[in-house]
Amino acid sequence: MNTTIQKLAAVFGVVFIIVAIIGFLASGGMSMQPTDPATAAKALGIFPVNLLHNIVHLIFGIWGLAASRSWSGSKQFFIIVGILYALLTVVGFLSPNGFGFVPLAGADIWLHCVLAIVMLVIGYTAKPVASATAA
């Protein structure tokens, strides 16, 4: 039986994969440089990306799809990725070039913040579905 959190993990997984593909297709999205958000490739014209950034989105997508196979895997996916996005939000403010690895600034910071909140709420509020018992 697929629970709501499992369905959400699958949806998030597919969306992360689509975002990765869009990032790879952005002009310069297959390059590791630059990591400066002002000159980095822009997915959808506003989100700075580079090769590593796109690979992370792809990994999150695959992880979300794999996690959707179980309730506990889905819960773990949302909590861990939510925490990672919260950390990326902070890093975006402290080091917009992601310490020389990934561009993290502008609209990206706010998207990461929203994702962190949404994913953590999903992960921490998910309740297992009680299985029906035979009488």
FIVO-875263 format. One record per atom (N, C-alpha, C): x, y, z. Coordinates in pm, whole numbers, plus 50000, padded with zeros to 5 digits. Layout:
N
XYZ...
//
This chain:
135
500844988350000500005000050000500905012550000500595021949913501345034349909500675044749998501435049950093500935060350181501135073950116500555084050176500695097650123502165101750115502925098850219504335102950218505115095550108504755083250080505415075849972505085082149837503835085949819503445092549694504175105849680504275113249791504985126049787506475124149757507085113849813508495111149786508695108349637507765100949577507855098149433507705111049352506755119449391506555132149319507795140949333508305142349454509515150449474510675144449395510775131249393511835124749316511765128349169510585127349111510415130648969510735145348944510255154149033510505168549015511995171449025512695165449120514145167549131514855162849004514435151848947515055147048822514785156848708513565161848699513245171748596514075184348616514215188848740515035200648770516495198148728516995186148755518365182748714518505183648563517555178048491517605178448344517565192748294516675200948351516615215148312517955221848339518555218848453519865224548487520945220148390520955207248354521945202248259521785209148123520545212048086520275218247956520525233247954520615239648072520905253948077522275256448015522395267347944523685270647881524755271647988525725262647986526785262048086526455252948203525315246348201524895237848311525675224948325526515221948227527345209848234528775213048277529015225448318530345229748358530445230848509531615228148563531835229848707532065244548741532425252448642532695266648665531725274748583531395286648617531805293148741530885289548857531395291848978530565289649095530015302949147530445313949085529905327049120528475327949067527495329749156526095330149113525795340549006526565351449004526315362148906526655357648764527605348548751528045344348617527735329648586527175322548682526855308348663525705306648564525595294648510524445291248425523175293148508522085296448440520815298748512519745289148462519265280448550518135271748517516875280348524516045279148424514815287048413515095302048416516325305748387516705319848381516925326648515516695319648628516845326248758517635318548864517745305348849518415297348951519825293748905520855299048975522225295848934522545281048957523145274748855523495260548864524865258048801525435246748835526605241548766526485226348767527485219448715527415204948702527155198148836527905201848939527735195549071526335198049126525855210149113524515213849158523475204749091523615202748960522675194448885522775179748925523985175148951524175161248994523495159049130523605168849220522945167749351521425166649332520855174749243519415173749217519065159949163519895154649075519655141349018519705130649128520695131649215520815122049326519595122849417519155135149450517965136649533516745130549464516665132149333515545126449258515525111349263516675105349239516775090649243516495085749384517025092849483516795089349623515315090049656514625100649612513195101949638512395090449578512735086549455512045075249391512315062249467513565060049504513915047849578513235047949716513235059449782512635060649915511135058349912510505061449799509045060249790508565045749800509475036349800509095022249810508665018149950509005026650052508575023350188508225036050265507405034350367507005045750450508225051250523509005042650586510165047350664511225053550574511425047850456512385053750362511955067550319510655069250295510125082150254510295092450365509965088350487510105097350603511565101750618512475092150609513905095050620514355104550509513905102150387514235110750273513845125150302512605127450345512135141050368512885147850482513185140550588513895146650700515345149750663516045140250605517455142450573517625153150466516855152250358516985162250252516505175950302515485176050387515035188650447516135195250529516845187250608517965192550687519065197550594519365189950489520395194350394520015207550327518745209050292518315221650231518345233150332518075230550458518205240950560519665245350571520575235550568522005238850572522425246650447521905242650330522245249750206521705264050207520585266150275520045279750289521045288450365521545283250476522515290650557523805292850477524285282450411525515283550332525345294050222524145294750162523885304550058524075318750108523715321350233523925334650291525385337050326526065326750378527445328350422528455327950309528195319350210529125317550099528335315249970527955326149903527115324849782527715315949673529025313549678529625304449579529805290449636529095287449745529145274049803530545269149831531375278149887532775275149918533535270549794533155276049679533845272949554533355260449483532235254749530531725242449468530455244549386529495251749442528205253649373527705267849394527065273549293526475286849311525205285749396525145293449503524005293049596523625307249635522865313949553522505327649589521195331449523520725343349558519525348749497518305339949521517605337149411516365329249419516635315249475517845310249456518205296949504518095296049656518535306449725518475306449872517035304849918516145312549858514755312449902514065299449864514405293849749513845280949710514325270149807515605270449842516145260749938515455262150073515195274450115514525276750243513115270950241512365273550136510995268250124511025253050120511945247450040512055232850032512365226950169513275233150242513635228150375512415227650465511665238450468510485239050554509455228550513509125228250385508105218850336508535204450361509785201250329510245187450344510305183250491510745192350577510795188950719509385187350778508465195750737507085194350784506525180850739506735177350612506255164350562506895153050641508205153550656508925142850724508565141250870508445152350941508185151551084506705149651120505795152351028504375150651060503775137851002504535130550925504025118250863503695107950971502545102150959502105091751052501925078750974502405067751031502235055150961500755051250954500395044550849499015040050834498875026950910497885026450996497635014051072497115003550976497694991750984497224981050896495964974750952495104970750863493854964250905494164950450961493504947051070493734933851128492544924851096492834912451075491744902751043491014899551173489704899251165488914896451286488434882151288
//
